[in-house]
Amino acid sequence: MILAAIVVCEVAFWVAILGGLAARYLLRRPRLGAGLLVLAPVIDVVLLALVAVDLLGGGTASWQHGLAAIYIGISVAYGKRMVAWADVRFAHRFAGGPVPERLTGTRYTIKCWRDVLLTGLAVFIAAAILGAIILVVNDAERTSALSGYFGVIGVIFAIDFIWALSYTIWPKRPADAAQNALSR
């Protein structure tokens, strides 16, 4: 049930985003668009409530409950950025907005380190949800599957940290500069 809820919530998240952007740019109804965009965080609350109802109703935690915690953490931490990313592209495609910028060099490296901070926030949120579930259910047998997820979220953070570190050491070059270097 929880896996299906995660899939439905992910689809609903993007339907709310695309619906909000379509209302804003295609229908020229910015208030309706804003209202639809506000639904995105509400979807996370719905998923959290479904997880709580399942476990408090006597369900045994599984990998899906851990995945839900990670999904919610990422969605909350990166939600605003995902909406902004989609908004810029939608505005460019349908409303004559500027071409989305492709970051390179120091600017891309700075973005990577900001991502590390957002991933840290996502990991913190996921860990808090996992810890809260374990404390509220208060049954080690029913929540044992969740303990392993603390390591998983640690790996997620480590990968993002290594990614940012690699671009600090080897900055991303502009495409035209990289192309000129190849043609020499």
C-alpha positions as CSV (number, residue, x, y, z in Angstrom):
1,M,0.0,0.0,0.0
2,I,2.7,2.5,0.9
3,L,4.6,1.9,-2.3
4,A,1.5,2.7,-4.3
5,A,1.0,5.8,-2.2
6,I,4.5,6.9,-2.9
7,V,3.9,6.5,-6.7
8,V,0.6,8.2,-6.5
9,C,2.1,11.1,-4.5
10,E,5.0,11.5,-6.9
11,V,2.6,11.6,-9.9
12,A,0.3,14.0,-8.0
13,F,3.3,16.2,-7.2
14,W,4.2,16.6,-10.8
15,V,0.5,17.0,-11.9
16,A,0.2,19.9,-9.4
17,I,3.4,21.5,-10.6
18,L,2.6,21.1,-14.3
19,G,-1.0,22.1,-13.7
20,G,0.1,25.2,-11.8
21,L,2.5,26.2,-14.5
22,A,0.0,25.6,-17.2
23,A,-2.6,27.7,-15.4
24,R,0.0,30.4,-14.9
25,Y,1.5,30.6,-18.4
26,L,-1.0,29.0,-20.8
27,L,-4.3,30.1,-19.2
28,R,-2.8,33.3,-17.9
29,R,-4.4,32.6,-14.5
30,P,-1.6,33.3,-12.0
31,R,-3.8,32.9,-8.9
32,L,-5.0,29.5,-10.0
33,G,-1.4,28.5,-10.9
34,A,-0.2,29.6,-7.4
35,G,-3.1,27.6,-5.8
36,L,-2.1,24.5,-7.7
37,L,1.6,24.9,-6.9
38,V,0.7,25.1,-3.2
39,L,-0.7,21.6,-3.4
40,A,2.8,20.1,-3.9
41,P,3.7,20.3,-0.2
42,V,0.2,19.2,0.8
43,I,0.9,15.9,-1.1
44,D,3.9,15.3,1.2
45,V,1.7,15.7,4.3
46,V,-0.8,13.2,2.8
47,L,2.0,10.6,2.3
48,L,3.2,11.2,5.9
49,A,-0.3,10.7,7.2
50,L,-0.7,7.5,5.2
51,V,2.6,6.1,6.6
52,A,1.5,7.0,10.2
53,V,-2.0,5.5,9.8
54,D,-0.5,2.3,8.4
55,L,2.0,1.9,11.2
56,L,-0.2,3.1,14.0
57,G,-2.9,0.7,12.8
58,G,-0.6,-2.2,13.5
59,G,1.3,-2.5,10.3
60,T,4.9,-3.6,10.2
61,A,7.4,-1.2,8.8
62,S,9.0,-2.3,5.5
63,W,11.4,-0.8,3.0
64,Q,8.5,1.1,1.5
65,H,8.1,3.1,4.8
66,G,11.8,4.0,4.7
67,L,11.5,5.0,1.1
68,A,8.5,7.2,2.0
69,A,10.7,9.0,4.6
70,I,13.4,9.6,2.1
71,Y,10.9,10.8,-0.5
72,I,9.4,13.2,1.9
73,G,12.8,14.5,3.0
74,I,13.9,15.1,-0.6
75,S,10.6,16.6,-1.6
76,V,10.6,19.1,1.3
77,A,14.3,20.1,0.9
78,Y,14.3,20.3,-2.9
79,G,10.7,21.1,-3.6
80,K,11.1,24.9,-4.0
81,R,14.1,24.3,-6.3
82,M,12.2,21.7,-8.4
83,V,9.3,24.2,-8.8
84,A,11.7,27.0,-9.8
85,W,13.5,24.7,-12.3
86,A,10.3,23.7,-13.9
87,D,9.0,27.3,-13.9
88,V,12.0,28.7,-15.8
89,R,11.7,26.0,-18.4
90,F,8.0,26.4,-18.7
91,A,8.3,30.2,-19.0
92,H,10.9,29.9,-21.7
93,R,8.9,27.4,-23.7
94,F,5.4,28.9,-23.4
95,A,5.8,32.5,-22.3
96,G,8.9,33.8,-24.1
97,G,11.0,33.7,-21.0
98,P,14.8,33.7,-21.1
99,V,16.7,30.5,-22.0
100,P,17.5,28.6,-18.9
101,E,21.1,29.2,-17.9
102,R,23.6,26.3,-17.9
103,L,26.0,26.8,-15.1
104,T,29.7,26.1,-15.4
105,G,32.9,26.7,-13.5
106,T,32.7,28.3,-10.1
107,R,29.0,29.0,-10.4
108,Y,28.3,25.3,-11.0
109,T,30.6,24.3,-8.1
110,I,28.7,26.7,-5.8
111,K,25.4,25.2,-6.9
112,C,26.8,21.7,-6.0
113,W,27.7,22.9,-2.5
114,R,24.3,24.4,-2.1
115,D,22.9,21.0,-3.1
116,V,25.0,19.4,-0.4
117,L,23.2,21.7,2.1
118,L,19.8,20.8,0.7
119,T,20.7,17.1,0.7
120,G,21.8,17.5,4.4
121,L,18.4,19.0,5.1
122,A,16.7,16.2,3.2
123,V,18.7,13.6,5.2
124,F,17.9,15.4,8.5
125,I,14.1,15.4,7.6
126,A,14.2,11.7,6.6
127,A,16.1,10.8,9.8
128,A,13.6,12.7,11.9
129,I,10.7,10.9,10.2
130,L,12.4,7.5,10.7
131,G,13.2,8.3,14.3
132,A,9.7,9.6,15.0
133,I,8.1,6.5,13.5
134,I,10.4,4.2,15.5
135,L,9.6,6.2,18.7
136,V,5.8,6.4,18.1
137,V,5.3,2.8,17.1
138,N,7.6,1.7,20.0
139,D,7.9,-1.9,18.9
140,A,11.4,-2.9,17.8
141,E,10.1,-5.9,15.9
142,R,7.7,-3.9,13.8
143,T,10.2,-1.1,13.0
144,S,13.4,-3.1,12.6
145,A,13.3,-2.6,8.8
146,L,13.7,1.2,9.3
147,S,17.0,1.1,11.2
148,G,18.9,0.3,8.0
149,Y,17.7,3.5,6.4
150,F,19.9,5.6,8.6
151,G,22.9,4.1,6.7
152,V,21.1,4.6,3.3
153,I,20.6,8.3,3.9
154,G,24.2,8.6,5.1
155,V,25.3,7.1,1.7
156,I,23.0,9.6,-0.1
157,F,24.7,12.5,1.7
158,A,28.2,11.1,1.0
159,I,27.5,10.7,-2.7
160,D,26.3,14.3,-3.0
161,F,29.3,15.5,-0.9
162,I,31.7,13.6,-3.2
163,W,29.9,15.0,-6.3
164,A,30.4,18.6,-5.0
165,L,34.0,17.9,-4.0
166,S,34.8,16.5,-7.5
167,Y,33.5,19.7,-9.1
168,T,35.6,21.7,-6.7
169,I,38.7,19.9,-7.8
170,W,37.7,19.6,-11.5
171,P,35.3,22.4,-12.3
172,K,32.7,22.0,-15.0
173,R,34.0,23.7,-18.2
174,P,31.7,25.6,-20.5
175,A,30.6,23.5,-23.4
176,D,32.1,25.7,-26.1
177,A,35.5,25.7,-24.3
178,A,35.4,21.9,-23.9
179,Q,34.5,21.6,-27.6
180,N,37.4,23.9,-28.7
181,A,39.8,21.9,-26.6
182,L,38.6,18.7,-28.3
183,S,39.1,20.2,-31.8
184,R,42.7,21.2,-31.2
